[in-house]
Amino acid sequence: MPLADPRPILAAARAAGHGVGAFNTTLLEHAEAIVAGAEAARSPVVVQVSENAVRYHGGLRPIALATLALAESATVPVVVHLDHAEDVDLVHQAVDLGFTSVMFDGSRLPDDKNRATTRDVVAHCHAHGVAVEAELGEIGGKDGVHAPGVRTDPEEARRFWTDTGVDALAVAVGTSHAMADRTAVVDLDLVSAIAARLPAPLVLHGSSGVDDATLRKVVGRGMTKINIATHLNKVFTREVRARLEADPALLDARRYVAPAREAMAAEVERLIRLLGPEPAAVAP
């Protein structure tokens, strides 16, 4: 199936009041698990490659080509998305390689610089048919430099969207990146207030810290794209650890990585179904 444009997928989800799962990959097996989970759920999915993952691999091209190949062979629509890119050159590389979506994260920049640079990114990406996500309001837990208590002002969100023309906006509503437990306290009224002022899909970063019941509520209040990474890393690593502890003599990586991939795929499927809609409504 051709690579998917996220814009119609997110627009349809927003209109229907459900969420779209967006899951990060660091290893090839992660990407395989994400696609397998989406196929089992018979639902579109966003596979995300972060700037941190790019650093891990020493460049974008190796992990990008593998992920793009998996997406193109999938039986459901798959968006390949560059996540949290602070480097504009990396955004351009992703566009050249065939990504259908990018996130430019200028939240560390002064506000005027963030808006100006984001506008430039939008112009370049839209000229190549690529969707753009951006961030307004620092989201906690990124390398310890962002305050977890930061919140996005609804009117500022509307102005930022108007000024930049982004296709989706990540907002700060109480979540924090890299949370290992699901104890985040989300400001649901703030989610509703931002959604009421902004026609673009909203993105929840740091969703690993949000429990199932709150994820459902967040989506019901108007959040559309739900980013999850750390939670799936926990599922994957827990299975690897269990296999190695059960058989300390185990040497063949396939014997412990394959079960971890299967466990992650099952959790991706479960999360996609949690975010809705019913699978029959999104048959490929």
Secondary structure by P-SEA (a helix, b strand, c coil): cccccaaaaaaaaaaacbbbbbbbbccaaaaaaaaaaaaaacbbbbbbbcaaaaaaaccccaaaaaaaaaaaacccbbbbbbcccccaaaaaaaaaacccbbbbccccccaaaaaaaaaaaaaaaaaabbbbbbbccccccccccccccccccaaaaaaaaaaccccbbbbbccccccccccccccaaaaaaaaaaacccbbbbcccccccaaaaaaaaaacccbbbbcaaaaaaaaaaaaaaaaaccccccccccaaaaaaaaaaaaaaaaaaaccccccccc
